[in-house]
């Protein structure tokens, strides 16, 4: 297992367990934060790790740009026959994710 800790900004941490990478995000994922976050899912979905878990538990808000980043990550992972999983303890965020089709 590899760890990267003490990131600043919207990326809390990132680590890999087997073929799964876990990306923990935090704070409001609005257009400003999304500009910072976009590069990580792009890089991670280009790697041989086929599964990506995005932990949204410490995320109180996400806007359409953040949803776009997640949709792009899902499409790139599907091209590699992998899986994107989103984790949230917020009923509101889970409902938004369901409505966008990201749970399918």
Biopython code that builds the backbone (N, CA, C, O; Angstrom):
import numpy as np
from Bio.PDB.StructureBuilder import StructureBuilder

atoms = [
    (1, "UNK", "N", (0.851, -1.162, 0.000)),
    (1, "UNK", "CA", (0.000, 0.000, 0.000)),
    (1, "UNK", "C", (0.902, 1.232, 0.000)),
    (1, "UNK", "O", (1.847, 1.317, 0.785)),
    (2, "UNK", "N", (0.606, 2.187, -0.884)),
    (2, "UNK", "CA", (1.361, 3.430, -0.904)),
    (2, "UNK", "C", (0.485, 4.548, -0.374)),
    (2, "UNK", "O", (-0.734, 4.535, -0.544)),
    (3, "UNK", "N", (1.119, 5.511, 0.269)),
    (3, "UNK", "CA", (0.381, 6.628, 0.850)),
    (3, "UNK", "C", (0.981, 7.948, 0.411)),
    (3, "UNK", "O", (2.196, 8.069, 0.254)),
    (4, "UNK", "N", (0.141, 8.916, 0.217)),
    (4, "UNK", "CA", (0.548, 10.298, 0.055)),
    (4, "UNK", "C", (-0.319, 11.087, 1.013)),
    (4, "UNK", "O", (-1.546, 11.045, 0.917)),
    (5, "UNK", "N", (0.298, 11.804, 1.934)),
    (5, "UNK", "CA", (-0.464, 12.553, 2.933)),
    (5, "UNK", "C", (-0.132, 14.035, 2.865)),
    (5, "UNK", "O", (0.759, 14.463, 2.131)),
    (6, "UNK", "N", (-0.864, 14.790, 3.639)),
    (6, "UNK", "CA", (-0.630, 16.214, 3.851)),
    (6, "UNK", "C", (-0.733, 17.035, 2.577)),
    (6, "UNK", "O", (0.045, 17.966, 2.373)),
    (7, "UNK", "N", (-1.670, 16.703, 1.734)),
    (7, "UNK", "CA", (-1.923, 17.537, 0.560)),
    (7, "UNK", "C", (-2.715, 18.759, 1.009)),
    (7, "UNK", "O", (-3.446, 18.717, 1.998)),
    (8, "UNK", "N", (-2.557, 19.818, 0.279)),
    (8, "UNK", "CA", (-3.339, 21.008, 0.561)),
    (8, "UNK", "C", (-4.438, 21.134, -0.474)),
    (8, "UNK", "O", (-4.416, 20.460, -1.503)),
    (9, "UNK", "N", (-5.391, 21.994, -0.197)),
    (9, "UNK", "CA", (-6.471, 22.202, -1.148)),
    (9, "UNK", "C", (-7.510, 21.110, -1.062)),
    (9, "UNK", "O", (-7.667, 20.470, -0.022)),
    (10, "UNK", "N", (-8.226, 20.893, -2.164)),
    (10, "UNK", "CA", (-9.355, 19.959, -2.145)),
    (10, "UNK", "C", (-8.961, 18.482, -2.116)),
    (10, "UNK", "O", (-9.817, 17.627, -1.885)),
    (11, "UNK", "N", (-7.695, 18.167, -2.342)),
    (11, "UNK", "CA", (-7.262, 16.765, -2.286)),
    (11, "UNK", "C", (-6.708, 16.500, -0.894)),
    (11, "UNK", "O", (-5.666, 17.033, -0.510)),
    (12, "UNK", "N", (-7.423, 15.669, -0.147)),
    (12, "UNK", "CA", (-7.015, 15.362, 1.226)),
    (12, "UNK", "C", (-5.890, 14.339, 1.237)),
    (12, "UNK", "O", (-4.870, 14.544, 1.895)),
    (13, "UNK", "N", (-6.065, 13.240, 0.514)),
    (13, "UNK", "CA", (-5.022, 12.220, 0.415)),
    (13, "UNK", "C", (-5.322, 11.301, -0.754)),
    (13, "UNK", "O", (-6.405, 11.319, -1.339)),
    (14, "UNK", "N", (-4.330, 10.507, -1.064)),
    (14, "UNK", "CA", (-4.445, 9.546, -2.162)),
    (14, "UNK", "C", (-3.570, 8.350, -1.811)),
    (14, "UNK", "O", (-2.422, 8.518, -1.399)),
    (15, "UNK", "N", (-4.105, 7.153, -1.973)),
    (15, "UNK", "CA", (-3.310, 5.959, -1.721)),
    (15, "UNK", "C", (-3.842, 4.809, -2.555)),
    (15, "UNK", "O", (-4.971, 4.838, -3.046)),
    (16, "UNK", "N", (-3.000, 3.795, -2.701)),
    (16, "UNK", "CA", (-3.330, 2.653, -3.538)),
    (16, "UNK", "C", (-3.287, 1.380, -2.709)),
    (16, "UNK", "O", (-2.357, 1.152, -1.936)),
    (17, "UNK", "N", (-4.315, 0.555, -2.886)),
    (17, "UNK", "CA", (-4.380, -0.763, -2.268)),
    (17, "UNK", "C", (-4.637, -1.743, -3.404)),
    (17, "UNK", "O", (-5.719, -1.749, -3.991)),
    (18, "UNK", "N", (-3.644, -2.570, -3.714)),
    (18, "UNK", "CA", (-3.781, -3.488, -4.843)),
    (18, "UNK", "C", (-3.953, -2.715, -6.132)),
    (18, "UNK", "O", (-3.131, -1.860, -6.461)),
    (19, "UNK", "N", (-5.022, -3.012, -6.870)),
    (19, "UNK", "CA", (-5.306, -2.318, -8.125)),
    (19, "UNK", "C", (-6.302, -1.175, -7.952)),
    (19, "UNK", "O", (-6.823, -0.648, -8.935)),
    (20, "UNK", "N", (-6.564, -0.796, -6.713)),
    (20, "UNK", "CA", (-7.538, 0.259, -6.443)),
    (20, "UNK", "C", (-6.840, 1.470, -5.846)),
    (20, "UNK", "O", (-6.073, 1.356, -4.889)),
    (21, "UNK", "N", (-7.116, 2.629, -6.424)),
    (21, "UNK", "CA", (-6.616, 3.886, -5.881)),
    (21, "UNK", "C", (-7.770, 4.599, -5.194)),
    (21, "UNK", "O", (-8.873, 4.689, -5.734)),
    (22, "UNK", "N", (-7.501, 5.104, -3.994)),
    (22, "UNK", "CA", (-8.492, 5.846, -3.232)),
    (22, "UNK", "C", (-8.064, 7.303, -3.231)),
    (22, "UNK", "O", (-6.946, 7.632, -2.833)),
    (23, "UNK", "N", (-8.952, 8.167, -3.675)),
    (23, "UNK", "CA", (-8.715, 9.608, -3.716)),
    (23, "UNK", "C", (-9.699, 10.253, -2.753)),
    (23, "UNK", "O", (-10.908, 10.227, -2.981)),
    (24, "UNK", "N", (-9.178, 10.833, -1.676)),
    (24, "UNK", "CA", (-10.027, 11.482, -0.676)),
    (24, "UNK", "C", (-10.040, 12.979, -0.942)),
    (24, "UNK", "O", (-8.998, 13.635, -0.941)),
    (25, "UNK", "N", (-11.236, 13.508, -1.170)),
    (25, "UNK", "CA", (-11.391, 14.935, -1.430)),
    (25, "UNK", "C", (-12.006, 15.611, -0.218)),
    (25, "UNK", "O", (-12.560, 14.946, 0.658)),
    (26, "UNK", "N", (-11.909, 16.944, -0.167)),
    (26, "UNK", "CA", (-12.472, 17.678, 0.972)),
    (26, "UNK", "C", (-12.899, 19.073, 0.542)),
    (26, "UNK", "O", (-12.431, 19.603, -0.466)),
    (27, "UNK", "N", (-13.781, 19.646, 1.315)),
    (27, "UNK", "CA", (-14.220, 21.013, 1.069)),
    (27, "UNK", "C", (-15.215, 21.111, -0.073)),
    (27, "UNK", "O", (-15.646, 20.103, -0.633)),
    (28, "UNK", "N", (-15.568, 22.333, -0.402)),
    (28, "UNK", "CA", (-16.495, 22.583, -1.497)),
    (28, "UNK", "C", (-15.808, 22.330, -2.832)),
    (28, "UNK", "O", (-14.745, 22.887, -3.103)),
    (29, "UNK", "N", (-16.411, 21.497, -3.657)),
    (29, "UNK", "CA", (-15.870, 21.238, -4.989)),
    (29, "UNK", "C", (-16.622, 22.118, -5.982)),
    (29, "UNK", "O", (-17.521, 21.672, -6.694)),
    (30, "UNK", "N", (-16.219, 23.380, -5.999)),
    (30, "UNK", "CA", (-16.798, 24.338, -6.931)),
    (30, "UNK", "C", (-15.835, 24.530, -8.098)),
    (30, "UNK", "O", (-14.856, 23.793, -8.220)),
    (31, "UNK", "N", (-16.098, 25.498, -8.944)),
    (31, "UNK", "CA", (-15.284, 25.670, -10.145)),
    (31, "UNK", "C", (-13.816, 25.939, -9.813)),
    (31, "UNK", "O", (-12.931, 25.454, -10.518)),
    (32, "UNK", "N", (-13.545, 26.694, -8.764)),
    (32, "UNK", "CA", (-12.161, 26.987, -8.386)),
    (32, "UNK", "C", (-11.441, 25.725, -7.917)),
    (32, "UNK", "O", (-10.314, 25.466, -8.338)),
    (33, "UNK", "N", (-12.070, 24.951, -7.063)),
    (33, "UNK", "CA", (-11.456, 23.721, -6.560)),
    (33, "UNK", "C", (-11.322, 22.685, -7.665)),
    (33, "UNK", "O", (-10.344, 21.938, -7.705)),
    (34, "UNK", "N", (-12.293, 22.639, -8.553)),
    (34, "UNK", "CA", (-12.277, 21.647, -9.623)),
    (34, "UNK", "C", (-11.088, 21.844, -10.548)),
    (34, "UNK", "O", (-10.553, 20.875, -11.087)),
    (35, "UNK", "N", (-10.672, 23.084, -10.736)),
    (35, "UNK", "CA", (-9.493, 23.344, -11.564)),
    (35, "UNK", "C", (-8.259, 22.676, -10.971)),
    (35, "UNK", "O", (-7.375, 22.236, -11.707)),
    (36, "UNK", "N", (-8.195, 22.599, -9.649)),
    (36, "UNK", "CA", (-7.072, 21.939, -8.971)),
    (36, "UNK", "C", (-7.239, 20.423, -9.022)),
    (36, "UNK", "O", (-6.272, 19.696, -9.249)),
    (37, "UNK", "N", (-8.455, 19.952, -8.811)),
    (37, "UNK", "CA", (-8.726, 18.513, -8.704)),
    (37, "UNK", "C", (-8.624, 17.790, -10.048)),
    (37, "UNK", "O", (-8.235, 16.623, -10.075)),
    (38, "UNK", "N", (-8.954, 18.433, -11.144)),
    (38, "UNK", "CA", (-9.069, 17.782, -12.453)),
    (38, "UNK", "C", (-7.852, 16.953, -12.836)),
    (38, "UNK", "O", (-8.006, 15.863, -13.387)),
    (39, "UNK", "N", (-6.671, 17.432, -12.563)),
    (39, "UNK", "CA", (-5.450, 16.735, -12.990)),
    (39, "UNK", "C", (-5.295, 15.365, -12.333)),
    (39, "UNK", "O", (-4.794, 14.442, -12.975)),
    (40, "UNK", "N", (-5.704, 15.203, -11.089)),
    (40, "UNK", "CA", (-5.503, 13.915, -10.403)),
    (40, "UNK", "C", (-6.342, 12.790, -10.998)),
    (40, "UNK", "O", (-5.780, 11.743, -11.321)),
    (41, "UNK", "N", (-7.655, 12.944, -11.160)),
    (41, "UNK", "CA", (-8.406, 11.852, -11.789)),
    (41, "UNK", "C", (-7.910, 11.552, -13.202)),
    (41, "UNK", "O", (-7.883, 10.393, -13.614)),
    (42, "UNK", "N", (-7.518, 12.584, -13.945)),
    (42, "UNK", "CA", (-6.977, 12.345, -15.284)),
    (42, "UNK", "C", (-5.719, 11.489, -15.212)),
    (42, "UNK", "O", (-5.568, 10.538, -15.979)),
    (43, "UNK", "N", (-4.819, 11.823, -14.296)),
    (43, "UNK", "CA", (-3.579, 11.050, -14.153)),
    (43, "UNK", "C", (-3.867, 9.644, -13.637)),
    (43, "UNK", "O", (-3.284, 8.672, -14.118)),
    (44, "UNK", "N", (-4.757, 9.536, -12.669)),
    (44, "UNK", "CA", (-5.052, 8.225, -12.084)),
    (44, "UNK", "C", (-5.751, 7.301, -13.066)),
    (44, "UNK", "O", (-5.531, 6.090, -13.033)),
    (45, "UNK", "N", (-6.583, 7.843, -13.932)),
    (45, "UNK", "CA", (-7.282, 6.992, -14.895)),
    (45, "UNK", "C", (-6.407, 6.640, -16.086)),
    (45, "UNK", "O", (-6.810, 5.842, -16.932)),
    (46, "UNK", "N", (-5.226, 7.218, -16.165)),
    (46, "UNK", "CA", (-4.267, 6.847, -17.203)),
    (46, "UNK", "C", (-3.315, 5.763, -16.700)),
    (46, "UNK", "O", (-2.571, 5.176, -17.484)),
    (47, "UNK", "N", (-3.340, 5.503, -15.410)),
    (47, "UNK", "CA", (-2.460, 4.510, -14.792)),
    (47, "UNK", "C", (-3.033, 3.106, -14.965)),
    (47, "UNK", "O", (-4.198, 2.942, -15.327)),
    (48, "UNK", "N", (-2.202, 2.095, -14.703)),
    (48, "UNK", "CA", (-2.689, 0.722, -14.830)),
    (48, "UNK", "C", (-3.682, 0.312, -13.744)),
    (48, "UNK", "O", (-4.338, -0.721, -13.881)),
    (49, "UNK", "N", (-3.811, 1.083, -12.682)),
    (49, "UNK", "CA", (-4.796, 0.758, -11.644)),
    (49, "UNK", "C", (-6.178, 0.938, -12.253)),
    (49, "UNK", "O", (-6.524, 2.031, -12.701)),
    (50, "UNK", "N", (-6.948, -0.103, -12.270)),
    (50, "UNK", "CA", (-8.205, -0.052, -13.010)),
    (50, "UNK", "C", (-9.393, 0.436, -12.194)),
    (50, "UNK", "O", (-10.427, 0.776, -12.769)),
    (51, "UNK", "N", (-9.276, 0.480, -10.889)),
    (51, "UNK", "CA", (-10.397, 0.909, -10.060)),
    (51, "UNK", "C", (-10.029, 2.179, -9.297)),
    (51, "UNK", "O", (-8.911, 2.326, -8.804)),
    (52, "UNK", "N", (-10.992, 3.086, -9.215)),
    (52, "UNK", "CA", (-10.796, 4.343, -8.496)),
    (52, "UNK", "C", (-11.969, 4.548, -7.553)),
    (52, "UNK", "O", (-13.129, 4.497, -7.963)),
    (53, "UNK", "N", (-11.654, 4.782, -6.285)),
    (53, "UNK", "CA", (-12.650, 5.130, -5.282)),
    (53, "UNK", "C", (-12.434, 6.600, -4.943)),
    (53, "UNK", "O", (-11.331, 7.002, -4.571)),
    (54, "UNK", "N", (-13.486, 7.399, -5.074)),
    (54, "UNK", "CA", (-13.413, 8.811, -4.713)),
    (54, "UNK", "C", (-14.242, 8.996, -3.446)),
    (54, "UNK", "O", (-15.461, 8.821, -3.450)),
    (55, "UNK", "N", (-13.553, 9.353, -2.364)),
    (55, "UNK", "CA", (-14.204, 9.563, -1.070)),
    (55, "UNK", "C", (-14.660, 11.018, -0.991)),
    (55, "UNK", "O", (-13.844, 11.938, -0.928)),
    (56, "UNK", "N", (-15.972, 11.205, -0.995)),
    (56, "UNK", "CA", (-16.566, 12.536, -0.936)),
    (56, "UNK", "C", (-17.132, 12.851, 0.447)),
    (56, "UNK", "O", (-17.860, 13.832, 0.603)),
    (57, "UNK", "N", (-16.809, 12.035, 1.453)),
    (57, "UNK", "CA", (-17.399, 12.240, 2.784)),
    (57, "UNK", "C", (-17.147, 13.644, 3.340)),
    (57, "UNK", "O", (-18.073, 14.251, 3.879)),
    (58, "UNK", "N", (-15.915, 14.186, 3.227)),
    (58, "UNK", "CA", (-15.718, 15.540, 3.751)),
    (58, "UNK", "C", (-16.052, 16.645, 2.736)),
    (58, "UNK", "O", (-15.531, 17.756, 2.839)),
    (59, "UNK", "N", (-16.911, 16.346, 1.765)),
    (59, "UNK", "CA", (-17.296, 17.326, 0.743)),
    (59, "UNK", "C", (-18.747, 17.750, 0.995)),
    (59, "UNK", "O", (-19.665, 16.958, 0.783)),
    (60, "UNK", "N", (-18.962, 18.997, 1.448)),
    (60, "UNK", "CA", (-20.330, 19.441, 1.696)),
    (60, "UNK", "C", (-21.065, 19.912, 0.438)),
    (60, "UNK", "O", (-22.294, 19.977, 0.424)),
    (61, "UNK", "N", (-20.311, 20.243, -0.620)),
    (61, "UNK", "CA", (-20.923, 20.821, -1.819)),
    (61, "UNK", "C", (-20.109, 20.451, -3.045)),
    (61, "UNK", "O", (-18.878, 20.467, -3.011)),
    (62, "UNK", "N", (-20.800, 20.116, -4.131)),
    (62, "UNK", "CA", (-20.123, 19.984, -5.419)),
    (62, "UNK", "C", (-21.016, 20.568, -6.493)),
    (62, "UNK", "O", (-22.239, 20.431, -6.454)),
    (63, "UNK", "N", (-20.374, 21.228, -7.462)),
    (63, "UNK", "CA", (-21.160, 21.855, -8.520)),
    (63, "UNK", "C", (-21.035, 21.055, -9.812)),
    (63, "UNK", "O", (-20.449, 19.973, -9.829)),
    (64, "UNK", "N", (-21.590, 21.598, -10.888)),
    (64, "UNK", "CA", (-21.622, 20.857, -12.152)),
    (64, "UNK", "C", (-20.227, 20.621, -12.727)),
    (64, "UNK", "O", (-20.023, 19.645, -13.449)),
    (65, "UNK", "N", (-19.263, 21.492, -12.422)),
    (65, "UNK", "CA", (-17.911, 21.241, -12.931)),
    (65, "UNK", "C", (-17.300, 20.022, -12.247)),
    (65, "UNK", "O", (-16.598, 19.239, -12.887)),
    (66, "UNK", "N", (-17.561, 19.857, -10.958)),
    (66, "UNK", "CA", (-17.067, 18.675, -10.243)),
    (66, "UNK", "C", (-17.740, 17.415, -10.768)),
    (66, "UNK", "O", (-17.090, 16.381, -10.922)),
    (67, "UNK", "N", (-19.032, 17.494, -11.043)),
    (67, "UNK", "CA", (-19.728, 16.346, -11.630)),
    (67, "UNK", "C", (-19.131, 16.000, -12.991)),
    (67, "UNK", "O", (-19.014, 14.825, -13.340)),
    (68, "UNK", "N", (-18.757, 17.013, -13.752)),
    (68, "UNK", "CA", (-18.116, 16.780, -15.048)),
    (68, "UNK", "C", (-16.799, 16.041, -14.909)),
    (68, "UNK", "O", (-16.498, 15.152, -15.706)),
    (69, "UNK", "N", (-16.008, 16.401, -13.899)),
    (69, "UNK", "CA", (-14.736, 15.711, -13.648)),
    (69, "UNK", "C", (-14.996, 14.249, -13.309)),
    (69, "UNK", "O", (-14.289, 13.365, -13.793)),
    (70, "UNK", "N", (-16.001, 13.987, -12.485)),
    (70, "UNK", "CA", (-16.325, 12.608, -12.114)),
    (70, "UNK", "C", (-16.850, 11.814, -13.313)),
    (70, "UNK", "O", (-16.521, 10.637, -13.465)),
    (71, "UNK", "N", (-17.654, 12.441, -14.154)),
    (71, "UNK", "CA", (-18.154, 11.764, -15.361)),
    (71, "UNK", "C", (-17.008, 11.426, -16.306)),
    (71, "UNK", "O", (-16.977, 10.342, -16.889)),
    (72, "UNK", "N", (-16.076, 12.346, -16.454)),
    (72, "UNK", "CA", (-14.905, 12.104, -17.313)),
    (72, "UNK", "C", (-14.072, 10.943, -16.756)),
    (72, "UNK", "O", (-13.635, 10.069, -17.505)),
    (73, "UNK", "N", (-13.858, 10.943, -15.442)),
    (73, "UNK", "CA", (-13.091, 9.861, -14.819)),
    (73, "UNK", "C", (-13.783, 8.521, -15.047)),
    (73, "UNK", "O", (-13.130, 7.527, -15.364)),
    (74, "UNK", "N", (-15.099, 8.495, -14.887)),
    (74, "UNK", "CA", (-15.838, 7.243, -15.105)),
    (74, "UNK", "C", (-15.680, 6.752, -16.541)),
    (74, "UNK", "O", (-15.467, 5.561, -16.766)),
    (75, "UNK", "N", (-15.782, 7.648, -17.504)),
    (75, "UNK", "CA", (-15.645, 7.255, -18.913)),
    (75, "UNK", "C", (-14.253, 6.701, -19.194)),
    (75, "UNK", "O", (-14.111, 5.695, -19.890)),
    (76, "UNK", "N", (-13.231, 7.352, -18.657)),
    (76, "UNK", "CA", (-11.857, 6.888, -18.884)),
    (76, "UNK", "C", (-11.613, 5.528, -18.224)),
    (76, "UNK", "O", (-10.930, 4.675, -18.789)),
    (77, "UNK", "N", (-12.165, 5.333, -17.042)),
    (77, "UNK", "CA", (-12.003, 4.055, -16.341)),
    (77, "UNK", "C", (-12.736, 2.944, -17.082)),
    (77, "UNK", "O", (-12.220, 1.834, -17.206)),
    (78, "UNK", "N", (-13.924, 3.234, -17.569)),
    (78, "UNK", "CA", (-14.678, 2.219, -18.323)),
    (78, "UNK", "C", (-13.929, 1.785, -19.576)),
    (78, "UNK", "O", (-13.996, 0.618, -19.963)),
    (79, "UNK", "N", (-13.213, 2.714, -20.216)),
    (79, "UNK", "CA", (-12.407, 2.357, -21.388)),
    (79, "UNK", "C", (-11.362, 1.308, -21.037)),
    (79, "UNK", "O", (-10.961, 0.519, -21.892)),
    (80, "UNK", "N", (-10.924, 1.296, -19.791)),
    (80, "UNK", "CA", (-9.910, 0.343, -19.318)),
    (80, "UNK", "C", (-10.550, -0.814, -18.558)),
    (80, "UNK", "O", (-9.860, -1.578, -17.882)),
    (81, "UNK", "N", (-11.870, -0.939, -18.672)),
    (81, "UNK", "CA", (-12.641, -2.009, -18.026)),
    (81, "UNK", "C", (-12.504, -1.983, -16.511)),
    (81, "UNK", "O", (-12.535, -3.024, -15.855)),
    (82, "UNK", "N", (-12.351, -0.785, -15.967)),
    (82, "UNK", "CA", (-12.275, -0.619, -14.524)),
    (82, "UNK", "C", (-13.584, -0.102, -13.969)),
    (82, "UNK", "O", (-14.609, -0.098, -14.650)),
    (83, "UNK", "N", (-13.533, 0.332, -12.730)),
    (83, "UNK", "CA", (-14.745, 0.761, -12.043)),
    (83, "UNK", "C", (-14.467, 2.008, -11.211)),
    (83, "UNK", "O", (-13.441, 2.102, -10.537)),
    (84, "UNK", "N", (-15.385, 2.957, -11.265)),
    (84, "UNK", "CA", (-15.352, 4.148, -10.419)),
    (84, "UNK", "C", (-16.394, 3.967, -9.327)),
    (84, "UNK", "O", (-17.554, 3.666, -9.608)),
    (85, "UNK", "N", (-15.975, 4.152, -8.080)),
    (85, "UNK", "CA", (-16.907, 4.097, -6.955)),
    (85, "UNK", "C", (-16.824, 5.415, -6.196)),
    (85, "UNK", "O", (-15.736, 5.917, -5.912)),
    (86, "UNK", "N", (-17.970, 5.956, -5.879)),
    (86, "UNK", "CA", (-18.046, 7.200, -5.124)),
    (86, "UNK", "C", (-18.587, 6.892, -3.743)),
    (86, "UNK", "O", (-19.552, 6.142, -3.601)),
    (87, "UNK", "N", (-17.965, 7.472, -2.721)),
    (87, "UNK", "CA", (-18.358, 7.238, -1.334)),
    (87, "UNK", "C", (-18.760, 8.576, -0.725)),
    (87, "UNK", "O", (-18.015, 9.553, -0.810)),
    (88, "UNK", "N", (-19.935, 8.617, -0.114)),
    (88, "UNK", "CA", (-20.390, 9.830, 0.564)),
    (88, "UNK", "C", (-21.335, 9.449, 1.692)),
    (88, "UNK", "O", (-22.113, 8.501, 1.582)),
    (89, "UNK", "N", (-21.252, 10.207, 2.775)),
    (89, "UNK", "CA", (-22.192, 9.998, 3.874)),
    (89, "UNK", "C", (-23.308, 11.045, 3.853)),
    (89, "UNK", "O", (-24.106, 11.129, 4.787)),
    (90, "UNK", "N", (-23.358, 11.838, 2.784)),
    (90, "UNK", "CA", (-24.373, 12.878, 2.638)),
    (90, "UNK", "C", (-25.511, 12.386, 1.742)),
    (90, "UNK", "O", (-25.292, 12.035, 0.583)),
    (91, "UNK", "N", (-26.719, 12.365, 2.289)),
    (91, "UNK", "CA", (-27.881, 11.966, 1.483)),
    (91, "UNK", "C", (-28.044, 12.882, 0.274)),
    (91, "UNK", "O", (-28.404, 12.422, -0.809)),
    (92, "UNK", "N", (-27.780, 14.175, 0.455)),
    (92, "UNK", "CA", (-27.925, 15.144, -0.626)),
    (92, "UNK", "C", (-26.935, 14.864, -1.754)),
    (92, "UNK", "O", (-27.317, 14.861, -2.925)),
    (93, "UNK", "N", (-25.669, 14.630, -1.412)),
    (93, "UNK", "CA", (-24.677, 14.334, -2.451)),
    (93, "UNK", "C", (-24.970, 13.006, -3.133)),
    (93, "UNK", "O", (-24.815, 12.884, -4.348)),
    (94, "UNK", "N", (-25.392, 12.014, -2.362)),
    (94, "UNK", "CA", (-25.727, 10.725, -2.974)),
    (94, "UNK", "C", (-26.889, 10.870, -3.949)),
    (94, "UNK", "O", (-26.899, 10.229, -5.000)),
    (95, "UNK", "N", (-27.866, 11.709, -3.610)),
    (95, "UNK", "CA", (-29.004, 11.938, -4.511)),
    (95, "UNK", "C", (-28.544, 12.624, -5.798)),
    (95, "UNK", "O", (-29.000, 12.272, -6.885)),
    (96, "UNK", "N", (-27.654, 13.591, -5.679)),
    (96, "UNK", "CA", (-27.127, 14.278, -6.867)),
    (96, "UNK", "C", (-26.381, 13.292, -7.752)),
    (96, "UNK", "O", (-26.560, 13.282, -8.970)),
    (97, "UNK", "N", (-25.557, 12.474, -7.146)),
    (97, "UNK", "CA", (-24.780, 11.485, -7.901)),
    (97, "UNK", "C", (-25.711, 10.492, -8.599)),
    (97, "UNK", "O", (-25.477, 10.127, -9.751)),
    (98, "UNK", "N", (-26.752, 10.062, -7.917)),
    (98, "UNK", "CA", (-27.728, 9.145, -8.530)),
    (98, "UNK", "C", (-28.414, 9.793, -9.727)),
    (98, "UNK", "O", (-28.568, 9.168, -10.776)),
    (99, "UNK", "N", (-28.824, 11.041, -9.565)),
    (99, "UNK", "CA", (-29.532, 11.746, -10.646)),
    (99, "UNK", "C", (-28.667, 11.943, -11.882)),
    (99, "UNK", "O", (-29.182, 11.991, -12.998)),
    (100, "UNK", "N", (-27.374, 12.055, -11.695)),
    (100, "UNK", "CA", (-26.482, 12.243, -12.846)),
    (100, "UNK", "C", (-26.118, 10.927, -13.516)),
    (100, "UNK", "O", (-25.490, 10.921, -14.575)),
    (101, "UNK", "N", (-26.507, 9.814, -12.907)),
    (101, "UNK", "CA", (-26.202, 8.516, -13.494)),
    (101, "UNK", "C", (-24.823, 7.991, -13.152)),
    (101, "UNK", "O", (-24.386, 6.992, -13.723)),
    (102, "UNK", "N", (-24.136, 8.636, -12.237)),
    (102, "UNK", "CA", (-22.792, 8.188, -11.876)),
    (102, "UNK", "C", (-22.788, 6.906, -11.059)),
    (102, "UNK", "O", (-21.731, 6.301, -10.875)),
    (103, "UNK", "N", (-23.933, 6.481, -10.569)),
    (103, "UNK", "CA", (-23.983, 5.238, -9.794)),
    (103, "UNK", "C", (-24.225, 4.030, -10.678)),
    (103, "UNK", "O", (-24.118, 2.894, -10.218)),
    (104, "UNK", "N", (-24.548, 4.260, -11.930)),
    (104, "UNK", "CA", (-24.852, 3.146, -12.848)),
    (104, "UNK", "C", (-23.595, 2.513, -13.385)),
    (104, "UNK", "O", (-23.666, 1.565, -14.167)),
]
sb = StructureBuilder()
sb.init_structure("model")
sb.init_model(0)
sb.init_chain("A")
sb.init_seg("    ")
for serial, (resi, resn, name, xyz) in enumerate(atoms, 1):
    if name == "N":
        sb.init_residue(resn, " ", resi, " ")
    sb.init_atom(name, np.array(xyz, "f"), 0.0, 1.0, " ", f" {name:<3s}", serial, name[0])
structure = sb.get_structure()
